[in-house]
């Protein structure tokens, strides 16, 4: 079973899945008979490995039984002809006890692993966006939008002194205000702490930096190697994961979270700033045939516009031509703003 749907099924069995997650699981099950068969197998595994109520494994008593068995004289195992193990009768006497001990250890180990996997999942929620963007409603009614290739981990209930979540990838947060219980996002080398605000955080594991951009409120941003800064709307912060350097910077537009809002706005900005925003949003490359074109300025607003429309507007306003090189590469060429 795909790990994403494995997680969805586990949350459904634990009665912690959202309606959207249940609907996604229903659609996946109905798509192919093989999916339904895999789902039923996992369901049976969940039922069979359910922990008995208030059951306590007395490992000391179990070991006493094994130890007593080891002390019994004359314990033998009838081996098939020619199959007596090395060590003769002495090894044969101890073999049944060793098998019993090994079985006990194996049973306890498997039980621990199954309980750890399934019931840890019931306490901790893990949401993977995969190749799509996903919206997540947290236990405190805060909302999180996950960009592609992102993973969010959080507790099924925020009952501690802090509301702690872990992010790998990129997400836009709208945090419900609660001064008595700060909201904390951990991304490995960076920590983001707020009381109630909205912000974009990019922390892909393979990226050299962790980047924060604030939409509303105040955000405290710090690195594990030391250093912290308070970031307000119109500003952002960047942590260099290689040397731990923390930099605060001015953000002149809200395109940092355009992937979530669907809106791209440019106010007399040079192409050297416009094109990276378009590349990130559409997942394409837009190289310039002539580097002097990077100075051309563009003003415009796009609201969930297809890439073809954006390229047409650039061509018309800046006297350019978008020549498609590959499926994901469009080279911009022409006289431009000269």
Secondary structure as GFF3:
##gff-version 3
##sequence-region A 1 338
A	DSSP	alpha_helix	3	13	.	.	.	ID=ss1
A	DSSP	alpha_helix	19	31	.	.	.	ID=ss2
A	DSSP	alpha_helix	33	48	.	.	.	ID=ss3
A	DSSP	alpha_helix	59	71	.	.	.	ID=ss4
A	DSSP	alpha_helix	88	123	.	.	.	ID=ss5
A	DSSP	beta_strand	124	128	.	.	.	ID=ss6
A	DSSP	beta_strand	134	137	.	.	.	ID=ss7
A	DSSP	beta_strand	143	146	.	.	.	ID=ss8
A	DSSP	beta_strand	151	155	.	.	.	ID=ss9
A	DSSP	beta_strand	163	174	.	.	.	ID=ss10
A	DSSP	beta_strand	183	186	.	.	.	ID=ss11
A	DSSP	beta_strand	190	194	.	.	.	ID=ss12
A	DSSP	beta_strand	198	203	.	.	.	ID=ss13
A	DSSP	beta_strand	209	216	.	.	.	ID=ss14
A	DSSP	beta_strand	218	223	.	.	.	ID=ss15
A	DSSP	beta_strand	228	232	.	.	.	ID=ss16
A	DSSP	beta_strand	235	240	.	.	.	ID=ss17
A	DSSP	beta_strand	246	250	.	.	.	ID=ss18
A	DSSP	three_ten_helix	255	257	.	.	.	ID=ss19
A	DSSP	alpha_helix	258	261	.	.	.	ID=ss20
A	DSSP	beta_strand	263	270	.	.	.	ID=ss21
A	DSSP	alpha_helix	271	282	.	.	.	ID=ss22
A	DSSP	three_ten_helix	291	295	.	.	.	ID=ss23
A	DSSP	beta_strand	297	303	.	.	.	ID=ss24
A	DSSP	alpha_helix	307	318	.	.	.	ID=ss25
A	DSSP	beta_strand	321	326	.	.	.	ID=ss26
A	DSSP	beta_strand	329	333	.	.	.	ID=ss27
###
